[in-house]
Amino acid sequence: MDKLYFKDEDDCFCSPLVDRMNDAKGDGLSEIELMEAVSDFDNPDYIFCSYVGEVGERSECRKSLCPFYESKSGRGVCKHRGKLFTHGERVKFKVE
């Protein structure tokens, strides 16, 4: 999986570097500063739902409770269940 980055400390959604670089090229920037996305293991009771784009309680991510639930492999895990990330170190990149 590609490393993910936040635009800044106020950003709630992280994206792969290639997406951030494409945005910077479109804005005509020659350099960007991003924040690394680091897996957040301090909140085991929460998940990120990629379907609704929000954080939710892990206990609510079940077929019987969620109308958007889609099994990933038939083993009781929703394909929309994602990891939580927190802001890490600032990193500078040259836009090429």
N, C-alpha and C positions, 0 to 999 in steps of 0.2 A: 504494500500500500504506500502511496506517495505521502511524503511529509505534508502536513497541513499548516496553514498560517492564518492569523487574524490580521486585519488591516491595522488595528490599533487596540489599545486597552479597553475601548468602549464597544468594540465589535463583538457580536454574539455568535457569528457564524464563521467557521474556518473553511478555507478552500485550499486546493493544491497550488503550489507555486506557479505552475504554468498559467492558471487562471488569473492570479494576481499580476503576473508579468504582462499578460494580454491586456488587462485593464490599464496598467501603467503605460503601455505602448499607445493605447487609444487616447490616453490623456497627454501624450507627448513628453512623458517624464524620462529622465536618463538614469535616475536612481530612486529606489524605494526603500523604506524601512518598514519591516513587518515584525509581528510577534509570533514566535513559534507556538504551535498548539501542542500542549502536553496532555497526555491521558490523565484524567481526573479519577483517581482511585479512592478519594476521600468521601465520595457520595454513592455508596453501593446500592442505595435504595431508589436511585433515579436513573433514567435512561433518556436518550435523545430520540424522539420519534421523527424520522425523516419524512414521513407522510404529512404530518401537520406542521413540521418545522419548529417544534417546541419540546421542552423538557417535560417529562411526566414521571409519575411514580411507577417503578418496576412492577409493583403488584397489580397495576391497572392494565398492563400490557399482556392481556389474555384474550383468546378468541371469544370467550363468553362475555367480555366486557367492552370490547372495542370493535366498532363497525368497520374499521380500516385494517383489521388484522389479516395478514396473509402469511401463511406458513412458508418458512424459508426452505425447509427440507422435509417437512412432515414430522419433525421431532419436537414440536412445541415452542419454536422460536420464531417470532415474527420477522419478516424480511425488512421491515422498517425500523427495527430496534437498532439503535446506534449507540456509540460510546459518547461519554461526556468528555469535553476538553476544557482545559484552563489555559490562561495566558502564561507563556514562558518568557524566554529572553528575547530582547530586540535583536534583529539581524538586518544588515543592509545588503542590498543586491543592486548590481548594475543591470539596467534594462538593455537588453540586446535585441 
